[in-house]
Amino acid sequence: MRAIRYHEFGGPEVLSLDSVPTLDPAADEVRVQVVAAGVNPCDALRREGLWGDRLPLIPGSDLAGVVTAVGSESSYEVGDRVFGTVPMLNVSGSRGDRQGTYAEEVVVRTDRLASLDDDISFAQGAAVGLVGCTAWRGLVEFGGLQPGGTCLIHGGTGGVGHVAVQLAAAMGATVVATAHPDRLDDLVAFGADHALDYADADALVAAVDALAHPPEVVFDHMFGAHAGVDIEVVAPGGSVVVIGGNHDQPRIPDLTAAIGKDVTIQPFDVFNLAHIDRVLHHLSTLLASGALTVEVARRYALDEAAAAHRAVVDERFVGKLVIEP
């Protein structure tokens, strides 16, 4: 089968289209014909060598497609539509290194998958896995956001952000979200109650001060840039949940302020999530009901993976990019 691999760390130019063996699933796995694979910024960071993987490696974590073979313990059947997200460090059995999702077929553990409703496109299924689980874990598991609560979401038109805004809105929360000034209408369309310029800290503080209740949860992908404002606006006893997004070493400008408010600052990794399949099932239900829509900004062929990697890092767009093998 065809797959994208890299044999050395570096820029997008190290990605190559290779012929690789098709694997058979172990007992707790299925093999999936990939119809679409999501592209995430962490794919590019991994390609640059951030995690020091053994090479060669097939990149990618997200997928959607059709089951073509099943292991003996699988509840799926050949022909089932599925989607999922695979932990970046997952090693399948004793095979040495795992297949990523930029390939025509992949072998995946069944607890990383969920059924994909017929009314949900493969592109949407491939786009939602990693970002949906990240948004869910940050807002619900660590943030403890409750129906009727208030949250602040930075980068509300990005891959994770636009899903987080919709999840919070579906819970009945008051959503304050930031984005580039020319994307504020998109924030409102996703369900934000207050759409603000991400670079205007004074306007953000003023908007939060005008709320009946300050945000119990702040969801931030650029904590190094926003740490001071996050701590200023979060409610006493609230949480600032932090995902990746930059390589700087963030500093808390006023630790006394954080201590005085009993603020929890919670970095997390989505792939430490214990029950990925359960969260995927919830996301599928939201997609099928129309409460959640994943924006697919662009689609690329498998041999255009390098262009997709350049775009996911260097270009500004609403939603997600997908590769369609």
N, C-alpha and C positions, 0 to 999 in steps of 0.2 A: 504494500500500500504506500501511498504518498504521505509524507509528513514534513513539517518544517522542523529543522534542528539547527543548533549552533554547536560548533566544535571548539570554539574559543570565546572568551568574553570580549565584549566590545559593543560598537554601535549597531544600528539596524542592518548594516551591510554584512554582518556575520551570519545572518539567517540564510539558510539554504534549503532548497526543496530536495529531499532525499527519498529514496526507496528503502523502507524498513519492514521487518517481518510483522505480520499480524499475530497478536498473542491470543491464546485461549484463556477464558476466564477461570479463576479459581472458584472454590465452592461458594464463597460469599460475594462473587463478582458477576457482572454481565459485560458482554462486549456490545458496544454501541456504534452504529454507523452515524458519524457526526454530520448533521445537516448545517449546524451553525456553532461557532465557538466564540465566546466573548473575549474581548481584548481589554486588559486592565493595565493601569500604570505600573503595577507591581511586576507584570510580565517583563517590562522594559528594565526595571531595576534588577531583576534576576538575571537578565541577559547581560547586564553590565558587570555582573560578578558580585553583587551585594551579599549574597548568601554563600558564595564559594562552592557551588554545586560540582559534583563529578560530571564530566562531559563525555560524550555529547548529550544534549538534553533537548527534548521536545517541550517548548513553552506552552503556557496556557492552563487555566484552571476551570473555566466555564464551558459547558457544552449543552446542546440539545440535539436529540436525534432519535433513532429507532433501534431497539434491541435486536441484535442479530445472533447472539448466542448467550446461554445462561449457565451459571454454575449450579451445582447440585442443591445448594441451600437457598437459591433465589426464588422469590415469589413472583418475579417478573416472567413474562413469556416473550418468545420471539415475536416481533411485530409491535410490541408496546412502544408508545411514545413516551420519552422520558427527558428530564432535564436535571442538571445538577452542577455542583461545584466541588472540585477535588482539592484537598489540602496540598499546598505547594511542596511540602516535605514528605508526602505520602510515599512509602515504598511498598510495592505490591509483592507480597510474599518474599521469596528469595531471589527475585529477578535482578536485583542490583539497583536499577533505577526505574522510575515509573514512566509511563507515557503521559505526556501532557495532552492537551486537547486540540492543538493545531495539527490535526491529522484526519485522515479519512475514516479511521476507526480507532476507538480507544477502549481499554478495559478499565472498569470502574467498580469500586465497592458499592454494594447496594445501599448502604447507609449514607451515601453521598448523593443519592438520587431521589426523585419523586416523579410521579406520573404527570404527564403534560396533557392538559385538556385539549380536545380536538379544536376548540375555538381559539386557542392560544398559538401564535406562530412560533416556529422554531427559533426565529431570530429573537423574539421577546424572551423565550425560555432561556436561550443562551446568554442573554444580556442581564438577566435578573439575579442569577445565583449568588455570586460573590458580593455584589453591592447590596442585594436584598438582605442577605444574612448579616452583613456588616451593619446596615441600618437597624435591623431588628435587635442585634446584640447590643449595640450602643444605646439605643433609646429605651428598650424594654428591660434587658437583662441587667445592664450596668446602670443606666440612667433611672430605671424605675418609673418611667413616664406613665402617668395614669390618665384615664379619660377625664377630660375637663382640666388637665394640667396645662402648663405652658412650657414651651421649649424654644431655644434659639439654635438654628441650623446654619452654619457657615457653608458657603459654596452650594447653595440649594439648587443649582441647575447642572451640577456635575453628575457623574455616574452614581455615586453613593448618595449625594445630596438630594437629587430629584426624587429618589425613592424614599429617602428619609422624610422629606416634606410630606409626601403622600401618605406614608404610614402614620405619621403623627396626626395629620388631618383626619384620616380614617378613624383614629381613636377618639376624635372629638377634642383634641388639644388645641390650644391657641398657638399658632405657629408664627414665629418671627424668623425670617430667613434673609440671608445676604447673597448677593451675586454681583456680577459686573453690571454697571448701569444700563447697558442695552439689553439685559436679560431679565429685568424686573417684571415685565408682563408675563414671562414664562413662570416665574415664581408664583404669581397669583393664579395662573392656570393650574399649577400643581396643587394648589390649596393653601398657600401661605396667606395668613391674615395681614401680615406686615412685610413688605418687600423693600429691602434697603440696600444701598450701595455698600459693598464689602469694604471699601476703602475709607468710608466716612464714619470714623469712630464716634464723633460727637453726635451725629444723627442717630446712631445705634443706641447710645446711652440715653439720649432724650426719648427715643421711642419706647425703650424698656421702662424708663421712669414713668411714662404715661400709662403703663399697663396697670390693671387692677392687681395683678400678681406677677412678680418677676419670674423668670424662667427657672424651674427646678432642674432642668437639664440643658446644658450647652453641648452641642455636637460639633466638634471642630477637627478639620483636616489640616489646619495650618496653625497649630498651637504656638509655634515659635513667633508668629506674627501677631497673634490675637490674645496671648496669655493675660496681659494686663486688663484688657477690656472684658474678657471672659469672666475673670474673677470679680471685676467690678459689678457686672450686671447679674450674675447668677444669684439665686435666692439663698439666704442663709441655710446651711445644711444641704445645699444643692450639689450637683455633680457636673463636672466638665469631663466629657468622654472624648478621648483623643485617638484618632486614627492617623496613619502615616500621611505623607504628602510632601515632606521636605527633609533635607539632610542636615539642617542646622541643629545645634544643641539648644533647645528652648530654655529660657531663663524666666523665672517668675519674678517680675519686677518689684512686687511688694508682697513678700511672704507673710508679713503681719496681717495684711488685709485678708489673705486666704485663711490664716489661722483664726482670725477674729470671726469669720463667717462659717467656720467648720466646713470648708469646701473640700469635697473629694475630687481629686484629679486622677482620672482612671484611663491610662493607656490600655489598649487591648489588641489582641490578634483574633480575627474572626475564626481562624482555623483551630483555635482552642475550644470552639463551640462543641458541646457534647453531642447534640442531636441535630445535625445538619438536615437530615431528612425531614424532621418534624417542622423545622422552620420553612423548608422548601414547600412542604404541603400547605402551610398557611399562606405563603406567597402565591402559590397556585390558585388557592381559593380567592384571594384578593384580585388576582389577574382575571379570573373567570367571571367575577362579579362586576368588574369594571371599576372597582375602588382603587386599583393600582394599574398604571400604564407605564411601561418602560419605553422611553424614547430611544429608537435606534437611529442614530445620526447618519451613519454611513455603513456600507457593506463592502467587503473586500474578498477577492478570490484568494485561495490558499497561497498562490505564488505572489500575492501582493502583501504578504505579512510584514515585510520591511516598511512599506508605506504606512500600514496601520500602526506600527510601532512609532514611526516618526510623528504621526498625527496625534496619538494618545498622549504624547509628551509635549509637543510643541504647539499644538493648535487648540483653539477654543471652540467648543461645540456644546450643545445641549444633549445630555443623555450618554449613550454608549456606542461603541464601535463593535462590529462583529465580522468574523471571517466565515465564509461559506464554502467549505471544501467541495 
